Amino acid sequence: MTAKRSLIRRATSTAAAATAALVLAACGSNGDTAGGSAHNGHNAATPSASAPTRHGGHNTADVAFAQGMIPHHRQAVEMADLAATRAESAEVKKLADEIKKAQDPEIKTLSGWLTSWGEQVPAEAGGHEGHDMSGMMTAEEMKQLQSASGKAFDTAFLTMMIKHHEGAVAMAKAEQSNGAHQPGKDMAGQIVTSQSAEIARMNTLLGKS
């Protein structure tokens, strides 16, 4: 009788242990799944190798690059627009036209990336906002450029655009180093190459004027 009772007790405890193990296993797997999705929000802030893949192949550096470069490019386009009617030098007009043709499409591409990532596209602000960013002109500098014409405009435009381009190159180099979105890194490489070449051209033009 006693032996029979101990057998039943042993069987019951084994079954209980097995049930407990199953429950724990289920909790463990559910916990991992829930934890994975719950931690998605934190990955943006931590340099996790899996974060870029989870967020469609981009990271916070890519978002910063796009959100910074859009107003930066908008201001360059605004400055280039002024050259069409105010510049005296044909070479300055040609350069301004090239800057506009290169940067307008990039603004659209950068805006498209931000939209697809569910990030905010910077609002149009007349090109004066965010002048604390690398190489951006202040509202006063833009007014100075708007009121200039002829050779005075050419000199002011070239001086300001060199500073502007240097800021863009610095931002692009940061994207090359820290970004995860390959098209963003590719665009950054193109900006470094093209704008460095334009800086050299503008320095030459300044030397001539």
C-alpha positions in Angstrom: 0.0 0.0 0.0 2.8 2.3 1.0 4.8 1.4 -2.1 1.8 2.0 -4.3 1.2 5.4 -2.7 4.8 6.5 -3.2 4.7 5.4 -6.9 1.6 7.6 -7.4 3.3 10.5 -5.6 6.4 10.1 -7.7 4.3 10.0 -10.9 2.4 13.1 -9.9 5.5 15.1 -9.1 7.2 14.0 -12.4 4.0 15.2 -14.3 4.1 18.4 -12.3 7.8 19.0 -13.1 7.1 18.3 -16.8 4.2 20.7 -16.9 6.3 23.3 -15.1 9.1 22.8 -17.7 6.6 23.2 -20.6 5.2 26.4 -19.0 8.7 27.8 -18.5 9.7 27.0 -22.1 6.5 28.6 -23.4 7.1 31.7 -21.3 10.7 31.9 -22.4 9.9 31.8 -26.1 7.1 34.3 -25.7 9.3 36.5 -23.7 12.0 36.5 -26.3 9.5 37.4 -29.1 7.9 40.1 -27.0 11.3 41.3 -25.9 12.5 41.5 -29.5 9.7 43.8 -30.5 9.7 45.7 -27.3 13.4 46.5 -27.7 13.0 47.7 -31.3 12.5 51.2 -30.1 15.8 51.1 -28.1 17.9 49.9 -31.0 17.7 53.3 -32.7 19.6 54.8 -29.8 22.1 51.9 -29.3 24.7 51.0 -31.9 23.4 47.4 -32.4 24.4 45.5 -35.5 20.8 44.3 -36.0 19.3 47.8 -35.7 20.0 48.9 -39.3 18.4 45.7 -40.8 15.3 46.1 -38.5 14.9 49.7 -39.6 15.1 49.0 -43.3 18.8 49.3 -43.6 19.3 52.8 -42.1 20.2 54.3 -38.7 20.1 57.5 -36.8 23.1 58.9 -38.6 21.3 58.4 -41.9 18.2 60.3 -40.6 20.4 63.1 -39.3 22.2 63.3 -42.7 18.9 63.6 -44.7 17.3 66.0 -42.2 20.4 68.2 -42.2 21.2 68.1 -45.9 17.7 69.0 -47.1 17.7 72.6 -45.6 21.4 72.9 -46.5 20.7 72.1 -50.1 17.6 74.3 -50.2 19.7 77.3 -49.2 22.4 76.5 -51.8 19.6 76.4 -54.4 18.2 79.7 -53.2 21.7 81.3 -53.4 22.2 79.8 -56.9 18.9 81.3 -58.0 20.2 84.8 -57.1 23.2 84.3 -59.4 21.0 84.1 -62.5 20.0 87.8 -62.3 22.8 89.3 -60.1 26.1 87.7 -61.1 28.4 89.5 -63.6 30.7 86.6 -64.3 29.5 84.0 -66.8 31.5 81.4 -64.9 29.7 82.2 -61.7 26.3 81.9 -63.4 27.4 78.5 -65.0 28.6 77.2 -61.6 25.3 78.4 -59.9 23.3 76.6 -62.5 25.3 73.3 -62.0 24.8 73.6 -58.2 21.0 73.9 -58.7 20.8 71.0 -61.1 22.8 68.7 -58.8 21.1 69.6 -55.5 17.4 69.9 -56.5 17.2 66.1 -57.3 19.1 65.3 -54.2 16.5 67.2 -52.1 13.8 65.1 -53.6 15.7 61.8 -53.0 16.5 62.7 -49.4 12.9 63.7 -48.7 11.7 60.4 -50.2 14.0 58.4 -47.9 12.7 60.3 -44.8 9.1 59.7 -45.8 9.8 55.9 -46.4 11.4 55.7 -42.9 8.5 57.4 -41.3 10.7 60.4 -40.3 9.9 64.1 -40.6 10.9 66.0 -43.7 12.2 69.5 -42.7 9.6 72.1 -43.6 10.4 74.8 -46.2 11.8 77.7 -44.3 13.1 80.1 -46.9 16.6 78.7 -46.5 17.4 80.7 -43.4 16.5 78.2 -40.7 19.1 75.9 -39.3 22.0 78.4 -40.0 23.8 77.0 -37.0 24.4 73.9 -39.1 27.7 73.4 -40.8 28.3 76.2 -43.4 24.8 77.6 -43.4 24.3 81.3 -44.1 22.5 83.5 -41.5 19.5 85.6 -42.5 21.8 88.6 -42.5 24.3 87.0 -44.8 21.5 86.0 -47.2 20.2 89.7 -47.2 23.7 90.9 -47.9 23.8 88.5 -50.9 20.4 89.5 -52.1 21.3 93.2 -52.1 24.6 92.7 -54.0 25.1 92.7 -57.8 27.8 92.6 -60.4 31.4 91.9 -59.2 30.4 92.5 -55.5 27.8 89.7 -55.9 30.3 87.4 -57.5 32.8 87.8 -54.7 30.1 87.4 -52.0 28.5 84.4 -53.7 31.8 82.6 -54.1 33.0 83.3 -50.6 29.7 82.2 -49.0 29.3 79.1 -51.3 32.8 77.9 -50.4 31.9 78.0 -46.7 28.5 76.4 -47.5 30.1 73.6 -49.6 32.7 73.0 -46.8 29.9 72.4 -44.4 28.1 70.0 -46.8 31.4 68.0 -47.3 31.8 67.7 -43.5 28.2 66.5 -43.1 28.7 64.0 -46.0 31.9 62.7 -44.5 30.1 62.0 -41.2 27.4 60.1 -43.1 30.2 58.0 -44.9 31.7 57.1 -41.5 28.5 56.6 -39.4 25.6 55.8 -41.8 24.2 52.4 -42.6 21.9 53.2 -45.6 24.1 52.4 -48.6 22.4 54.8 -51.0 22.9 57.5 -48.4 26.6 56.7 -48.1 26.8 56.7 -51.9 25.2 60.1 -52.2 27.6 61.4 -49.4 30.5 60.1 -51.5 29.2 62.0 -54.6 28.7 65.2 -52.5 32.3 65.0 -51.1 33.7 64.5 -54.7 31.6 67.0 -56.6 31.6 69.8 -53.9 35.3 69.5 -53.2 35.9 70.0 -56.9 33.5 73.0 -56.9 35.3 74.5 -53.9 38.6 74.3 -55.9 36.9 76.0 -58.9 35.4 78.7 -56.7 38.8 79.4 -55.1 40.3 79.8 -58.6 37.4 82.1 -59.6 37.9 84.2 -56.4 41.6 84.5 -57.3 40.7 85.9 -60.7 38.1 88.4 -59.5 
